[in-house]
Amino acid sequence: MSWRMAIGNFYNRAYSLNYGRNAGVLVTFNPKAILSLQYRKELSAVHIIYRLLLGLFNFQATLSIIMLVLLSGDIELNPGPDQNDSSVSILHCNTRSIRSKLDYIRDNFLDFEILCFAETHLDFTVPTDTKLLSDSYDTPYRKDRTKHGGGILTYVSSQIIHRHRPDLEIFCQESIWIGCRLNKQIYLIGNFYSPRTSDVHFFESLNRNIEMALESSANIILV
């Protein structure tokens, strides 16, 4: 909704341009009018620009904005995230100790159907069957390191059919693969963590892991 409000404000915003100390000119720029002309295909781009510049004062700024709109070629009247009811929401977050962030996660993230966390800092003191967050998710999939570093965790909504795929976790030590049935198709979701950003061995292992996963499904999501 905040994204759509921002677009709406952009459509209707008036730009004030000051000329000298005492003179002021108010210019209203309405991209929606441009697009309606463009998609009707009744006028060429040159004619659209000419008609919109007619009567305006800041020619250079207006021309730049109009050209950016025309060059994009894919702007809808009300752009924004797809609101398709069949979509599935996935969140990935590096928590740096999930135990200290549980209240924040409950307050902000429980609208997502699949939650993937890295650097959970969990160990044997937290039982593996502990849900931690909410009963709306099944028992999470976990791989712990120590309470001081590492660890990954994946929650899946109880409304989604899913199963663990440990057979795909043979290349990368800190990885969790799950298979989910989404929109009548099987998706493989891989949750990965590497403590170093420049790790040639990790990326070689990741490539081998992806190749192996592709043998099971062409629908792969990596976080």
C-alpha positions as CSV (number, residue, x, y, z in Angstrom):
1,M,0.0,0.0,0.0
2,S,2.9,2.4,0.8
3,W,4.3,1.7,-2.7
4,R,1.0,2.5,-4.4
5,M,0.5,5.7,-2.3
6,A,4.0,6.8,-3.4
7,I,3.0,6.3,-7.1
8,G,-0.3,8.1,-6.6
9,N,1.6,11.1,-5.0
10,F,3.9,11.1,-8.0
11,Y,1.0,11.3,-10.4
12,N,-0.5,14.3,-8.7
13,R,2.5,16.2,-7.4
14,A,2.9,19.9,-8.4
15,Y,6.4,21.1,-8.9
16,S,7.3,24.7,-8.0
17,L,9.9,26.4,-10.1
18,N,11.3,29.8,-8.9
19,Y,12.6,32.3,-11.4
20,G,14.4,35.2,-9.8
21,R,13.6,36.5,-6.4
22,N,10.0,37.6,-6.9
23,A,8.6,35.5,-9.7
24,G,7.3,32.0,-9.2
25,V,5.8,29.5,-11.6
26,L,3.7,26.4,-10.7
27,V,4.0,23.5,-13.1
28,T,1.9,20.4,-12.7
29,F,3.3,17.2,-14.3
30,N,0.9,14.3,-14.8
31,P,2.6,11.2,-16.1
32,K,-0.8,9.4,-16.3
33,A,-1.8,11.8,-19.1
34,I,1.4,10.9,-21.0
35,L,0.8,7.2,-20.7
36,S,-2.9,7.5,-21.8
37,L,-1.7,9.2,-24.9
38,Q,1.2,6.8,-25.5
39,Y,-0.8,3.6,-25.1
40,R,-3.7,4.9,-27.3
41,K,-1.0,5.1,-30.0
42,E,-2.7,8.1,-31.6
43,L,0.4,10.3,-31.3
44,S,4.0,9.8,-31.8
45,A,6.5,10.4,-28.9
46,V,7.5,13.7,-30.5
47,H,3.9,14.9,-30.6
48,I,3.3,13.8,-27.0
49,I,6.4,15.8,-25.8
50,Y,5.4,18.8,-27.9
51,R,1.9,18.9,-26.4
52,L,3.1,18.5,-22.9
53,L,5.8,21.1,-23.2
54,L,3.3,23.6,-24.7
55,G,2.7,26.2,-22.0
56,L,5.3,24.8,-19.6
57,F,8.3,26.8,-18.5
58,N,11.0,24.4,-17.3
59,F,11.6,22.7,-20.7
60,Q,14.8,20.9,-19.8
61,A,13.5,19.3,-16.7
62,T,10.2,18.4,-18.2
63,L,11.9,16.9,-21.3
64,S,14.2,14.8,-19.2
65,I,11.3,13.4,-17.2
66,I,9.1,12.7,-20.2
67,M,12.0,10.9,-22.0
68,L,12.6,8.7,-19.0
69,V,8.9,7.7,-19.0
70,L,8.9,7.0,-22.7
71,L,12.1,5.0,-22.7
72,S,10.9,2.7,-19.9
73,G,8.2,1.3,-22.1
74,D,6.6,-0.9,-19.4
75,I,4.9,1.5,-17.0
76,E,1.4,0.5,-16.0
77,L,-1.2,3.1,-14.8
78,N,-0.9,1.7,-11.3
79,P,2.3,-0.3,-10.9
80,G,3.1,-2.2,-7.8
81,P,3.5,-5.8,-6.5
82,D,1.4,-8.5,-8.0
83,Q,-1.6,-9.1,-5.8
84,N,-2.3,-12.6,-7.3
85,D,-4.0,-14.7,-4.6
86,S,-1.9,-17.7,-5.7
87,S,1.4,-16.0,-4.9
88,V,3.6,-17.2,-2.0
89,S,5.6,-14.8,0.2
90,I,9.1,-15.7,1.2
91,L,11.3,-13.7,3.6
92,H,15.0,-14.1,4.2
93,C,16.8,-12.3,7.1
94,N,20.2,-12.5,8.7
95,T,19.2,-12.4,12.4
96,R,22.6,-12.5,14.2
97,S,21.0,-14.4,17.1
98,I,17.4,-15.2,16.6
99,R,16.7,-15.6,20.3
100,S,17.1,-11.8,20.8
101,K,14.9,-11.0,17.8
102,L,11.8,-13.2,18.4
103,D,9.5,-10.4,19.5
104,Y,10.5,-8.3,16.5
105,I,9.9,-11.2,14.2
106,R,6.5,-12.0,15.6
107,D,5.5,-8.3,15.3
108,N,6.7,-7.8,11.7
109,F,7.3,-11.1,9.8
110,L,4.4,-13.5,10.5
111,D,2.5,-12.4,7.4
112,F,5.1,-14.3,5.3
113,E,4.4,-17.9,4.5
114,I,8.0,-19.1,4.3
115,L,10.6,-17.6,6.7
116,C,14.3,-18.2,6.1
117,F,16.8,-17.1,8.7
118,A,20.6,-17.1,8.8
119,E,23.0,-16.7,11.7
120,T,20.5,-18.0,14.2
121,H,23.1,-18.8,16.9
122,L,21.1,-21.7,18.2
123,D,22.6,-24.8,19.8
124,F,21.6,-28.0,21.7
125,T,20.1,-26.0,24.5
126,V,17.1,-25.2,22.3
127,P,15.3,-28.4,21.4
128,T,15.0,-29.0,17.6
129,D,11.2,-29.5,17.9
130,T,10.7,-26.0,19.4
131,K,8.6,-23.8,17.2
132,L,9.9,-20.5,18.7
133,L,7.6,-18.3,16.7
134,S,3.9,-19.3,16.0
135,D,1.7,-22.3,15.8
136,S,0.7,-21.2,12.2
137,Y,4.0,-22.7,11.1
138,D,5.1,-26.3,11.2
139,T,8.1,-27.4,13.2
140,P,11.0,-25.6,11.6
141,Y,13.9,-27.1,9.7
142,R,17.2,-26.3,11.5
143,K,21.0,-26.6,11.1
144,D,22.8,-25.3,14.1
145,R,26.5,-24.4,14.6
146,T,27.0,-22.8,18.0
147,K,25.4,-20.1,20.1
148,H,28.1,-17.7,19.0
149,G,27.8,-18.0,15.3
150,G,26.3,-19.5,12.2
151,G,23.2,-21.6,11.9
152,I,20.2,-21.5,9.6
153,L,16.5,-22.0,10.1
154,T,13.5,-22.3,7.7
155,Y,9.8,-22.0,8.7
156,V,7.0,-23.1,6.4
157,S,3.3,-22.3,6.9
158,S,1.2,-25.2,7.9
159,Q,-1.1,-24.4,4.9
160,I,1.7,-25.4,2.5
161,I,2.5,-29.0,1.6
162,H,6.3,-29.4,2.2
163,R,8.9,-31.9,3.1
164,H,12.6,-31.9,3.9
165,R,15.1,-32.8,1.2
166,P,18.3,-33.7,3.1
167,D,19.5,-35.6,0.0
168,L,20.3,-32.2,-1.6
169,E,22.4,-31.0,1.4
170,I,25.5,-33.0,0.7
171,F,27.6,-30.2,-0.8
172,C,27.2,-27.1,1.4
173,Q,27.5,-27.6,5.1
174,E,25.1,-24.8,6.1
175,S,22.2,-25.4,3.8
176,I,18.5,-26.5,4.1
177,W,16.5,-27.7,1.2
178,I,12.8,-28.2,1.3
179,G,10.3,-29.3,-1.4
180,C,7.0,-27.4,-1.5
181,R,3.9,-27.8,-3.6
182,L,3.0,-24.3,-4.8
183,N,0.4,-23.6,-7.5
184,K,0.2,-27.3,-8.4
185,Q,4.0,-27.4,-9.0
186,I,6.9,-28.7,-7.0
187,Y,9.4,-26.0,-5.9
188,L,12.7,-26.5,-4.3
189,I,13.7,-23.8,-1.8
190,G,17.3,-23.7,-0.6
191,N,18.4,-21.7,2.4
192,F,22.2,-21.1,2.4
193,Y,24.7,-19.4,4.6
194,S,28.4,-18.7,4.0
195,P,30.4,-16.9,6.7
196,R,32.7,-15.5,4.1
197,T,31.7,-13.4,1.0
198,S,34.8,-14.4,-1.0
199,D,34.8,-18.2,-0.7
200,V,35.7,-20.0,-3.9
201,H,35.0,-23.4,-2.4
202,F,31.5,-22.4,-1.2
203,F,30.5,-21.2,-4.7
204,E,31.9,-24.3,-6.4
205,S,29.8,-26.4,-4.0
206,L,26.8,-24.2,-4.5
207,N,27.0,-24.7,-8.3
208,R,27.2,-28.4,-7.8
209,N,24.2,-28.3,-5.5
210,I,22.1,-26.3,-8.0
211,E,23.0,-28.8,-10.8
212,M,21.8,-31.6,-8.5
213,A,18.6,-29.8,-7.5
214,L,17.8,-29.2,-11.2
215,E,17.6,-32.9,-11.7
216,S,14.6,-32.9,-9.4
217,S,12.8,-29.7,-10.4
218,A,13.2,-26.8,-12.7
219,N,11.6,-24.5,-10.1
220,I,14.3,-23.5,-7.7
221,I,14.4,-20.6,-5.2
222,L,17.6,-19.8,-3.4
223,V,18.1,-17.4,-0.5
